[in-house]
Every structure is written in structure tokens, then in C-alpha cells.
Amino acid sequence: MSACLNHRDARSNRLLVALPDEDYQRLLPNLEFLRLAHGEILHNSGDQMAYLYFPTTSIVSLLYTTSNGETAEMGIVGRCGVVGIALFMGGITTPAQAVAQVAGSAFRIKAKRLQEEFARGGALQHLLLRYTQSLITQISQIAVCNRFHTFDRRLCRWLLFSHDCLMTDEMLLTQENISQLLGVRREAVTVAAGRLQDAGLISYVRGHIHVLDRKRLETSSCECYKVVTDEYERLITL
């Protein structure tokens, strides 16, 4: 998968490209292009959110931090989604923190403008509600995955999600980043990534991950990847 995305084209985001042209054209003047830096915080837990974000070439992690400072990833949002669903689901805050884990581009829109468009009903409202259902599926499946599946399979699942978000075979992700996101020790990432590299599925050098064999990565993953992606495709293409 080596297709390149036009980072300045809002329709590189799959939700925006799924909108009928009339709905998209109403949103377009309100979409602001920006670049997200690695580690940039879009909102903290409990913040009143001012914007929704449509990533194109960036990846945003939805993180939960425990009272003793431990962090784990609840969900991942890339070019297939939007960050800030609480703003059209009736709330203005969320217990999750949103952090750019892979630097890249995104478009943002002011919360009030998106809420106004959502209140019109129609295609945008239906699309965002279906996306929300798919995100709930992802978060639920990740919880199941973390409980029942080996870390090697979980790592494959996570790499596949990231690969789908970026549409490129190369990713900049350190072992420290991955260990924090997946809630494991760094040594576990070293061992699992080493096994994937020895098997010829990836190469991993100094934070540079290169996907070498996508199909074998899929067969090495647990069923969670397919459950989540199948549900997303079903809902978004309705």
C-alpha cells in the first residue's frame, strides 16, 4: 500500500469524501488546514473542546491516563475518522485525551459550525453517527484484544490500523511510543518487533518501521483487525 495522499486536500479524509458534494461544499469554507506535530495535544481529559479534527496524513491516539500516571490507547483516529465526537453527541468534554502520535496534516472545524451543520440532519448527521458506531466497535474490540490476545498479535493489529491510516509503508514510531500506547513494557515491544522482523513482515531501525509484507501481517494479526475494519466499511458505505 504505497498510494500518496494530497495532504492539502480535505477529501483525503474518508468521511469528508463520503459526503455528497452539496454537503461538502457547505463545510469547505469552514475547514482549516493545519499540520500536527508529534505529541501535539488536541484536547486534554475534561477540556471543553473548541474544534473537531479530520486527520489526513496524521494519526491521533485517544488516550486514557490512570490516577497513577499510566497511559493506554483507547482508540486510534486517522484519515478514516474524526476527533471530537462528543461535540455532536451532546457533550463538550470527554475523559480521553487526544494526542497526535504520528505527525502530519489534518483539517479542523469550529465546534459551533459543525454542530449547526449536524443539526440540519441529512447526510452529514447520518454519516457521523455511523462513524461513531464504528469507533465504539473499535474501542470495544481493543478492550477484548488487550484481555485475550497475545502481544505479538496485538502489535500486528495495531500496525495494520496505523498502516491503514497513513496509506504508506513507512512509519516513524519509537518502541517507547508503542509501549506506552499498548500498555506494555518496552522490552515486550523489542521482542515482538524483532520476531516480526525476523519473519520478514517488517523492518524496524531506530524508530523507522517499514511494512514489508502486508498480507502476512494480516494473517499474523488476531481477528480484531478484521472485525473493526469490516464494521467500518459496512457502516460508512451504507
MARVODREN-475998 format. One line per field, with one value per residue: x, y, z of N, C-alpha, C in turn; residue number from 0. Coordinates in steps of 0.02 Angstrom, whole numbers, plus 32768, in hexadecimal, padded with zeros to 4 digits. Last residue first. Layout:
BEGIN
n.x = (X ...)
n.y = (Y ...)
n.z = (Z ...)
ca.x = (X ...)
ca.y = (Y ...)
ca.z = (Z ...)
c.x = (X ...)
c.y = (Y ...)
c.z = (Z ...)
n = (NUM ...)
END
This chain:
BEGIN
n.x = (7B88 7C0E 7C22 7BFD 7C57 7CD3 7CCC 7CC3 7D3F 7D95 7D74 7D8C 7E12 7E51 7E2D 7E67 7F1A 7F95 7FCA 7F86 7FB8 803C 802D 8008 8077 8113 8155 814F 81C5 81E5 825D 829C 8312 82C6 8277 820F 819A 819A 8203 821E 8269 8203 81B7 8216 822A 81AF 81B7 8228 8203 818C 81BF 820D 81B0 8117 8077 8012 8010 804B 80C8 8100 8107 8166 81D5 81F1 81B1 8187 8161 814A 8125 80C5 802C 7FB0 7F8F 7F2A 7F5E 7FC8 7F83 7F45 7FBB 7FF1 7F8D 7F98 801C 800A 7FB5 800B 8069 801D 7F86 7EE2 7E8A 7E90 7EA3 7E2E 7DCA 7DF2 7DE5 7D5C 7D33 7D6C 7D2A 7CA3 7CAC 7CC6 7C4D 7BF9 7C32 7C0D 7B84 7B85 7BBC 7B57 7AE7 7B18 7B2E 7AAC 7A2D 7A39 7A5F 7AB8 7B31 7B42 7B53 7BC6 7C24 7C24 7C4E 7CD2 7D29 7D93 7E2B 7E8B 7F38 7FD8 8051 8098 8048 8001 7FB1 7F35 7EB3 7E75 7DD2 7D5F 7D20 7CA6 7C2E 7BA7 7B5C 7B9F 7BEF 7C58 7C8B 7CE1 7D66 7DAE 7D81 7DC4 7E22 7E9D 7E8D 7E8D 7E78 7E5F 7EA0 7F41 7F73 7FE0 7FF0 7FD9 7F83 7F08 7F21 7EEB 7EC8 7EC2 7EBE 7F31 7F36 7FA0 7F9A 7F65 7EE2 7E64 7DFD 7DC2 7D65 7D80 7D74 7D45 7D75 7DCA 7DCA 7E6A 7E97 7EAF 7F22 7FCC 8051 80A0 80D6 8067 7FFC 7FCE 7F30 7EA9 7E03 7D65 7D05 7CF2 7CBC 7C36 7BF6 7C33 7BFC 7B78 7B88 7BC6 7BB2 7C42 7CB5 7D1B 7D11 7D38 7DBB 7E22 7E3E 7DF2 7E46 7EE5 7F65 7F9D 7F70 7FC3 7FFD 8004 8036 802B)
n.y = (807B 808C 8091 800F 7FB8 7FEB 7FD2 7F47 7F25 7F5A 7F0B 7E87 7E8D 7EA2 7E32 7DB9 7DE0 7DCE 7D83 7DA9 7E2D 7E13 7DDA 7E4D 7EA5 7EA5 7F17 7FB2 7FF7 806D 80BB 80B2 8069 7FFE 7F79 7F2D 7EA4 7E1E 7DC5 7D8A 7DEA 7E47 7E04 7DF9 7E80 7EA2 7E55 7E8E 7F16 7F0D 7EDF 7F4A 7FA8 7F5F 7FA3 7FF4 8029 80A6 8085 803A 8098 80F4 809F 807F 8100 8117 8140 80D1 80A1 8087 80E3 8104 8121 80CA 804C 804A 8047 7FC9 7F7B 7F8F 7F52 7ECC 7EB2 7EC0 7E54 7DEB 7DFF 7DF4 7D92 7DBC 7DE5 7E6E 7EB5 7E91 7ED1 7F56 7F5A 7F50 7FCC 8022 7FF7 8011 809B 80B6 8091 80F1 8161 814D 8160 81E7 821D 81FE 8244 82C9 82D3 82BC 82EF 8376 83EE 83D5 83D6 845E 8484 843D 847C 84FB 84DF 84AD 84CE 8453 8421 83A4 8374 8321 82EB 8277 8207 822B 82AD 8286 82A2 824F 8230 825C 82F2 8374 8390 832C 8302 82D7 8335 8333 82B4 82A3 82C7 82A0 822C 81BD 818D 81C1 8199 816D 80EE 80D2 80C9 80AB 80DB 8107 812E 8184 815E 816D 8155 8195 8168 81AE 819D 81DB 8200 8215 826A 8286 82AD 82C2 8337 836F 83F2 8467 847D 8428 8437 83AA 8329 8308 837B 837E 8375 8383 833B 82CF 8312 8392 83AC 8433 845E 84B3 84C0 84D1 8527 8512 8488 8472 8480 841C 83A9 83B1 83A2 8325 82B5 826D 8225 827C 8287 8207 81FC 827E 82B7 8326 838F 8396 839E 8322 82A7 820C 8185 80D4 805C 7FC5)
n.z = (80BE 80CF 8156 8181 8142 8169 81F5 81F7 81C1 8223 8295 8269 8242 82C0 830C 82F6 82F8 8273 8210 81A1 8196 8178 80FC 80B5 80C1 80D6 8104 8148 81AD 8227 827E 82F8 82D1 8267 822D 81B4 81B4 8190 81A2 8219 8257 8270 82CD 8333 8352 8385 83FC 843F 8449 8493 850B 8534 855B 8597 8562 8528 84AD 84BF 84F5 848D 8426 845A 8466 83E4 8376 82D3 823B 81B3 810C 80AF 80BA 80EF 8173 819E 8180 81DC 8254 8249 8243 82C1 830F 82E7 8310 839B 83B4 8399 8400 8474 8463 84A4 850B 852C 84BA 8475 84BE 84A5 841B 8410 8443 83E5 836E 838E 8398 8313 82D7 8310 82D5 8250 825D 827E 820A 81AC 81DB 81D1 8146 810C 8184 81FA 822B 828F 824B 823A 82BF 82DF 828E 82CC 834E 833A 82A4 8261 8210 81C2 81BD 81A9 8224 8298 82FC 836B 83B3 842A 8496 8526 8569 85A4 8557 8533 8500 84BB 844F 83E4 83B0 840B 8413 83A8 838B 82F3 8275 81F3 819C 81B8 8264 8309 8381 8432 84AA 84E8 858C 8612 86BF 872B 878E 8754 86A1 8609 8565 84C0 841B 83A6 82FC 8275 81D3 815A 818A 820A 823A 82D5 8321 83A9 8430 84C4 8563 85AB 85DC 85A1 851C 846B 8421 8438 83DF 83C1 832A 82ED 8267 8203 81B8 816B 8198 8157 8129 80A3 80A8 80C9 804F 8005 8043 801B 7F8F 7F7F 800A 805C 8052 8069 80F3 8119 80E9 80B5 8041 8038 8050 801C 8046 8033 7FD1 7FEC 7F88 7F9D 7FC6 8000)
ca.x = (7B3F 7BF5 7C30 7BD8 7C0F 7CC0 7CD3 7C8B 7D02 7D95 7D6E 7D4B 7DDF 7E5B 7E13 7E2B 7EDD 7F6E 7FEA 7F7B 7F71 802D 8042 7FDB 8036 80E4 8170 8126 81B4 81C4 8241 825C 8314 8307 8270 8253 81AB 815C 81FF 81F0 828A 8239 8198 81FA 8262 81C4 8183 8225 8242 818B 818F 822E 81D5 815C 80A6 8011 7FF3 8009 809A 80F6 80DC 8122 81BA 81DA 81E4 816B 8192 812F 8157 80E5 8072 7FB5 7FC3 7F23 7F22 7FD6 7FAD 7F1D 7F8C 8017 7F9A 7F59 800A 8037 7F9E 7FD0 807F 8035 7FCD 7F10 7E8D 7E82 7ED4 7E70 7DCA 7DED 7E28 7D84 7D1E 7D7F 7D73 7CB9 7C99 7CF9 7C8A 7BED 7C34 7C54 7B9D 7B69 7BE0 7B9B 7AE5 7B03 7B65 7AE5 7A47 7A27 7A36 7A71 7B17 7B39 7B1E 7B88 7C13 7C11 7C0C 7C9D 7D10 7D58 7E00 7E60 7EF3 7FA7 8035 8092 8070 8037 7FCC 7F7B 7EC3 7EA2 7E0C 7D96 7D29 7CE4 7C64 7BD5 7B3A 7B79 7BAF 7C3A 7C62 7C9B 7D38 7DBA 7D7F 7D98 7DDF 7E78 7EB6 7E68 7EA5 7E4B 7E5C 7F19 7F65 7FB9 7FF8 8000 7FCB 7F19 7F09 7F21 7EAE 7EE6 7E91 7F1F 7F27 7F7B 7FAF 7FA3 7EED 7EA8 7DFA 7DFB 7D69 7D84 7D61 7D63 7D3D 7DCA 7DA2 7E30 7EA5 7E89 7EE8 7F8D 8024 8096 80D5 80A9 8001 7FFD 7F66 7EE1 7E44 7D9A 7D11 7D0D 7CFF 7C69 7BE1 7C3F 7C44 7B89 7B66 7BEA 7B9B 7C0A 7C76 7D11 7D02 7CF5 7D86 7E01 7E68 7DD2 7E1C 7EA3 7F3E 7F92 7F7B 7F8A 800B 7FE4 8066 8000)
ca.y = (8072 8085 80CD 804A 7FAC 7FED 8016 7F6F 7F10 7F76 7F54 7E9A 7E83 7ED0 7E75 7DC8 7DC0 7DF4 7D7D 7D65 7E21 7E38 7DAE 7E13 7EB6 7E72 7EF3 7F77 7FEF 802D 80B8 80D3 80AB 801A 7FA9 7F3F 7EEA 7E44 7DEA 7D66 7DAB 7E57 7E18 7DBC 7E57 7EC1 7E47 7E46 7F02 7F27 7EB6 7F0B 7FB3 7F75 7F6C 7FE3 7FE6 80A1 80AF 801B 805E 8109 80BF 804A 80E3 8106 8156 80F4 80B7 804D 80DF 80F4 8148 8112 8064 8046 8081 8006 7F7C 7FA4 7F9A 7EF0 7EAE 7EEE 7E99 7DF5 7DFC 7E35 7D99 7DAB 7D9F 7E3C 7EBD 7E7D 7E88 7F3D 7F62 7F19 7F8E 8028 7FF4 7FCC 8074 80C5 806B 80A9 815A 814B 811D 81B7 8224 81E4 81FB 82AD 82DA 828F 82DE 8332 83EF 83E0 8396 8434 84A2 842E 8436 84F5 84FD 8483 84E5 847D 842A 83DE 836A 8355 82EE 82BA 820B 81FB 8299 829A 8296 8282 821D 8248 82AA 835B 83BC 8341 8321 82A4 832C 8373 82CC 828D 82F7 82A6 8270 81D3 8170 81DE 81B2 8191 810F 80D0 80AF 80C2 80A7 811A 80FE 819C 8159 819B 8142 8195 816E 8191 81AE 81A8 821A 81E5 8263 825F 8294 82B4 8303 8366 83AD 8452 84B3 8426 844A 83EB 835A 82EC 8353 8391 8395 8372 8375 82E0 82D7 837A 8396 83FC 8467 8485 84E0 84A2 8526 8554 8498 846D 84AB 8461 83B7 83B5 83DD 8362 82D0 829C 8200 8267 82C1 8220 81D2 825F 827F 82E7 8377 8387 83DC 8338 82EE 8237 81C3 810E 8093 8000)
ca.z = (80BC 808A 8130 8198 813E 8122 81DB 8211 819E 81DF 8296 8287 8210 8288 831E 82CF 8312 82A3 8252 81B9 81A3 81B5 8134 80B9 80DE 80BE 80CB 813E 8166 8218 823B 82F5 82F1 8276 8263 81C9 81BA 818A 8163 81EC 8244 8242 828E 8314 8339 8346 83CA 842F 842A 844E 84E7 8522 851D 85A1 8571 856F 84B4 84A0 851B 84CF 841F 8448 84A2 8410 83A1 8315 826D 81EC 813D 80CE 80A7 80A8 8153 81A9 815E 8194 8244 8251 820B 8286 8316 82E0 82C9 8377 83C0 836E 83BA 8460 8471 846E 84F7 8561 84F0 845C 84B9 84EA 8439 83F9 8464 842C 8374 837F 83D3 8344 82C6 831E 831E 8263 824A 82AD 8249 81A4 81D6 8211 8176 80FE 8142 81E7 81ED 82A2 8264 81FF 8297 8302 8281 8284 8343 8355 82E5 8258 824B 81BB 81D1 819D 81E1 827D 82BF 8374 8372 841E 8450 850B 8541 85D0 8555 8550 84EA 84F0 8487 8408 838E 83F9 844B 83A0 83AB 833B 828E 8228 8198 8180 822C 82D6 8353 83EC 84A6 84AF 855A 85D7 8688 86F2 879C 878A 86E3 863B 85A9 84F9 8452 83D6 833E 829E 8219 815A 8147 81F4 8207 82A9 830C 8363 8403 8481 8537 8589 85FE 85C3 8558 84A7 8404 845A 83E7 8407 8355 8300 82AC 820D 81E8 8165 819D 8165 8171 80B8 8090 80FD 8087 7FF3 8048 8062 7FAA 7F6F 7FCA 805C 804F 8023 80C9 812B 80CC 80EE 8052 8026 8088 8002 8048 8078 7FCB 7FF8 7FAB 7F80 7FC1 8000)
c.x = (7B1F 7BAB 7C14 7BE4 7BE9 7C74 7CBC 7C90 7CC7 7D57 7D6A 7D41 7D99 7E23 7E1B 7E12 7EA2 7F35 7FC4 7F9A 7F64 7FE4 8038 7FEE 800A 80A1 813D 813D 818D 81B2 8226 823C 82D3 8300 82B5 824B 81F7 8169 81C0 81E6 8260 825D 81CD 81DA 824A 81FE 8196 81F4 823F 81C9 8189 8200 81F6 817F 80EB 803D 7FF7 7FE8 8052 80C5 80CE 80F3 8172 81BB 81C6 81A1 8174 8168 8136 8116 8090 7FFD 7FC7 7F53 7F1A 7F9A 7FBC 7F45 7F5F 7FEA 7FC1 7F65 7FCA 8028 7FC9 7FB4 8044 804D 7FE6 7F59 7EC4 7E95 7ECC 7EA4 7E10 7DEF 7E28 7DCB 7D4A 7D6E 7D88 7D04 7CAD 7CEB 7CC2 7C2C 7C29 7C5B 7BE7 7B81 7BC6 7BC1 7B2B 7B04 7B53 7B1C 7A87 7A48 7A1B 7A43 7ACC 7B1B 7B0E 7B4C 7BD1 7BFE 7BF6 7C58 7CD4 7D3F 7DC7 7E36 7ECC 7F62 8000 8075 8063 8064 8008 7F90 7F08 7EB0 7E35 7DD6 7D61 7CE5 7CA7 7C0A 7B66 7B58 7B85 7BF9 7C3C 7C6E 7CF0 7D8B 7D8B 7D9C 7DAE 7E32 7E89 7E9A 7E7C 7E7D 7E46 7ED5 7F38 7FAF 7FC7 800C 7FF7 7F64 7F21 7F04 7EE8 7EC0 7EAB 7EF0 7F12 7F73 7F88 7FC0 7F2D 7EAA 7E42 7DF0 7DA0 7D79 7D5F 7D47 7D5A 7D88 7DA1 7E0C 7E64 7E9C 7EB6 7F54 7FE2 8068 80CF 80A2 8047 8002 7F93 7F14 7E7C 7DDE 7D49 7D1F 7D19 7CAB 7C16 7C29 7C53 7BD2 7B78 7BCA 7BBB 7BF3 7C39 7CCF 7CF6 7CE2 7D40 7DC3 7E4F 7E02 7DFC 7E79 7EF7 7F69 7F6A 7F9E 7FCB 7FF3 8048 802C)
c.y = (80A7 8079 80C9 8087 7FEC 7FE3 8019 7FB7 7F3A 7F62 7F70 7EE5 7E96 7ECA 7EA6 7E0F 7DD6 7DCA 7DA3 7D5A 7DDB 7E2E 7DD1 7DE6 7E79 7E7C 7EC2 7F55 7FAD 802D 8072 80D5 80D2 8060 7FC0 7F78 7EF1 7E8F 7E11 7D8A 7D83 7E18 7E28 7DCC 7E18 7E9A 7E64 7E39 7EB9 7F11 7ECC 7EDE 7F73 7F7C 7F89 7FA7 7FCC 805E 80A8 8043 803E 80CE 80D6 8066 80AB 80E4 814C 8106 80DF 8061 80A4 80F6 813D 813A 80AF 8060 8084 8043 7FBA 7FA9 7FB5 7F3B 7ED5 7EED 7ECB 7E3B 7E0A 7E35 7DDD 7DB9 7D8D 7DF5 7E87 7E80 7E6F 7EF1 7F49 7F1D 7F54 7FE7 7FF4 7FC6 802B 80A0 8078 8080 8111 8140 8117 8170 81F4 81E6 81DD 8261 82BB 8295 82B7 8321 83AA 83E4 839C 83F0 8476 844A 8423 84AD 84F3 849E 84BC 8490 8459 83E4 83A9 8341 8324 82B7 8250 81F8 826B 8281 82B3 8270 825A 8234 8298 830F 83A8 836F 8337 82C0 82F5 836C 830C 82A5 82E4 82DB 826E 821C 818E 81C2 81CD 81AB 812F 80F7 80A7 80A0 80C5 80DF 810F 816B 8168 8197 8174 8186 8167 8199 8189 81C5 81E0 8203 822B 8258 826A 829E 82F5 832C 83A9 8407 849F 845C 8452 83F8 839F 8324 8338 8362 83A9 8399 835E 831B 82ED 833C 837B 83EB 842A 8493 84AC 84C4 84F6 8556 84DC 848C 84AB 8492 8400 83C7 83E7 83A1 8314 82AC 822D 8241 82AD 825A 81E7 823B 825C 82AD 8334 836A 83D2 8377 830E 827F 81EB 814C 80D1 803D)
c.z = (8090 8086 80E9 816B 814D 811A 8193 81F8 81B5 81B8 8250 8282 822A 8256 82E5 82D9 82E8 82BF 8288 81FE 81BE 81C8 8177 80F3 80E7 80E0 80AC 80FE 8160 81CF 822E 82B1 82E8 8292 8279 81FC 81BF 818C 8159 81A9 8212 822A 8259 82D1 8317 8327 8386 83F6 8413 8428 849E 84FB 8505 855D 857D 8581 84FB 84AE 8500 84F9 8463 8448 8495 844F 83CB 833E 82B2 821B 8174 8105 80CC 808F 8107 817D 8164 816C 81F9 823D 820E 8249 82DA 82E1 82BC 832C 839B 8377 838B 8418 8458 8481 84C6 854B 8526 8494 84A5 84EB 8480 8414 8451 8451 83BE 8388 83CA 8386 82F8 830E 8331 82AE 825B 829D 827E 81E6 81D2 820F 81B9 8133 8142 81A4 81DD 8265 8273 8213 825A 82DC 82A3 8274 82FB 8345 82FA 829D 823A 81FA 81BF 81B4 81DD 8236 82A1 8337 837D 83D8 8441 84C2 852D 85AA 8586 854B 8508 84D4 84C1 8447 83AE 83D2 8438 83D9 83A8 8357 82D9 823A 81C9 8177 81F6 82A2 831B 83C3 845D 84AE 8524 85A9 864F 86BA 8760 879D 8717 867F 85D9 853A 848F 840A 836A 82E3 823A 81A1 8144 81AB 81F0 827A 82D8 835D 83BA 8454 84F1 8565 85DF 85E8 8574 84DF 843A 843A 8405 8414 839E 832B 82B8 8257 81E9 819B 819B 8162 8186 8103 80A6 80E8 80BE 8029 8039 806B 7FF4 7F8D 7FBE 8014 804D 801B 8081 80FF 80E0 80D5 8091 8027 8078 803B 802B 807C 800E 7FEC 7FB2 7FA9 7FA2 8000)
n = (237 236 235 234 233 232 231 230 229 228 227 226 225 224 223 222 221 220 219 218 217 216 215 214 213 212 211 210 209 208 207 206 205 204 203 202 201 200 199 198 197 196 195 194 193 192 191 190 189 188 187 186 185 184 183 182 181 180 179 178 177 176 175 174 173 172 171 170 169 168 167 166 165 164 163 162 161 160 159 158 157 156 155 154 153 152 151 150 149 148 147 146 145 144 143 142 141 140 139 138 137 136 135 134 133 132 131 130 129 128 127 126 125 124 123 122 121 120 119 118 117 116 115 114 113 112 111 110 109 108 107 106 105 104 103 102 101 100 99 98 97 96 95 94 93 92 91 90 89 88 87 86 85 84 83 82 81 80 79 78 77 76 75 74 73 72 71 70 69 68 67 66 65 64 63 62 61 60 59 58 57 56 55 54 53 52 51 50 49 48 47 46 45 44 43 42 41 40 39 38 37 36 35 34 33 32 31 30 29 28 27 26 25 24 23 22 21 20 19 18 17 16 15 14 13 12 11 10 9 8 7 6 5 4 3 2 1 0)
END
